[in-house]
Structures are given as structure tokens and as C-alpha cells.
Amino acid sequence: MTKLPSLEGEQVIKALNKAGFEVFRQKGSHVYLKHSDGRATVVPVHKGEAVGKGLLMKILKDVEIEKEDFIKLI
């Protein structure tokens, strides 16, 4: 099993953009991303802070992307 790297919110958003997700709104530090097929998630963007491993796994579950596939997008 591959290990997820420590990523900041902006890095997660860039990877999800490669997978076809687009930012459709932002409220404060929370960026809402949506795919044309209806999948959606929220990514917190805090300068200098990494997204926690548990939250990153929740984001991947929301967008229905496997860890290995997400690592290829980074």
C-alpha cells in the first residue's frame, strides 16, 4: 500500500483539477469543488498547513478516487 504524502490545500485542489473537478465556490478558507458527473467535495485552504490524513481520505472517498490514482495526479 502506498502512503499519502503531506499536502497543503492548494496542492489537493490542483490534483483534483487534473481529475476534472472545478472550483464552483469558496466560503472563507473552504473551497468547494464539483465534477460534471455530480461528485463534489470541500477542501480547506490554510496557508502553511497540511490537510490532515483523515480529512484527505474523506476527500478521496467523496470524489471516489483511489489513493494510488490520486498520487498519480499530484
BELZIKA-V172485 format. One line per field, one symbol per residue. psi: psi as a letter, one per 20 degrees, with the letter a starting at -180 (. if undefined). burial: + if it has 9 or more other C-alpha atoms within 8 Angstrom, else -. A space follows every 10 residues. Layout:
BEGIN
psi: ???
burial: ???
END
This chain:
BEGIN
psi: pqpprpqrgh hgggghhhjj qqpirpocjp ppqqqhjiqq rpppoopjpq pqgghhhggh ggilpqgghg hhh.
burial: -------++- +++++++--- +++--+---+ +++++---++ ++++++---+ +----+--++ +++---+--+ --+-
END
